Amino acid sequence: MSFKCITVRRAGPVEYVNLNRPAVRNAFNEDCIRELSWWVESAAADRSLRVVVLGGEGPVFCAGADVTWMSRMVGYSREENLEDAGELGRLFLALDRLPLPIVGRVHGAALGGGAGLCAICDMVVGADDAVFGFTEVKLGIIPAVIAPFVLAKIGRSAARELFLTGARFTAARAREIGLVHTIAPAPDLDKVVEGYVAELLTCGPEAVSAAKGLIPEVARRGPAESTSVTSDAIATRRVSPEGQEGMRAFLEKRKPSWAVTAETVEREG
């Protein structure tokens, strides 16, 4: 499938997905949402895909909503706004539930929905000069659609400060609240991202997917209520072919069959 609003590059088991609207700072519009939705559906069904890197073309990661798109919203009825917001919400939910690790590569700025994208990434590498913000209140609206994902990432206290003020903040602050995991000098951004990719490719792909799925299951339960879920999860993994291979490889002091080197990815890219 050909895309206009995103670019997709495959390198072995890794897919690099970039927002591709640099003229408008990679801002969202309905076409961008539709293409990302198509992509995430295909990625979820691709058994050979193991890691996704999400970034943006040009000088900015994502500046939120497109001004032209927003100008049309002004004339929308409440029902039309509900439909429009629902499409964006379904995209974020699909990205959040994608059974693959997503590494965010963030540079320039991540504002509004762009900051929301950081919240659905499993790992985020931010350039040291990147700027972040949940700026919706500056426009008289609110960060509603992205709120569940952002709250899960940064917690209520930080959300109260940043949602209510709409203030922009630094990469250091983003790391402090958990929106960003690693900060890198801008010239080293790709090197640090590839470090995460290389680490992920040493892990059992089914185990990574299961671990990602386990987190929300445990998070919504207390320790006592989680016991049956976690016991079932580890028992299932131990007897799985991948679990058996991983444990045998460890005992036999060899690499498991799924381990992929960075050189292999580079060669296949």
Sequence and secondary structure as in RCSB ss.txt:
>XXXX:A:sequence
MSFKCITVRRAGPVEYVNLNRPAVRNAFNEDCIRELSWWVESAAADRSLRVVVLGGEGPVFCAGADVTWMSRMVG
YSREENLEDAGELGRLFLALDRLPLPIVGRVHGAALGGGAGLCAICDMVVGADDAVFGFTEVKLGIIPAVIAPFV
LAKIGRSAARELFLTGARFTAARAREIGLVHTIAPAPDLDKVVEGYVAELLTCGPEAVSAAKGLIPEVARRGPAE
STSVTSDAIATRRVSPEGQEGMRAFLEKRKPSWAVTAETVEREG
>XXXX:A:secstr
   SSEEEEEETTEEEEEE  GGGTT B HHHHHHHHHHHHHHHH TT  EEEEEESTT SB SB HHHHHHHTT
  HHHHHHHHHHHHHHHHHHHH SS EEEEE SEEETHHHHHHHH SEEEEETT EEE  GGGGT   TTTHHHH
HHHHHHHHHHHHHHH  EEEHHHHHHHTS SEEE GGGHHHHHHHHHHHHTTS HHHHHHHHHHHHHHHTS HHH
HHHHHHHHHHHHHHSHHHHHHHHHHHTTS  TT   HHHHHHH 
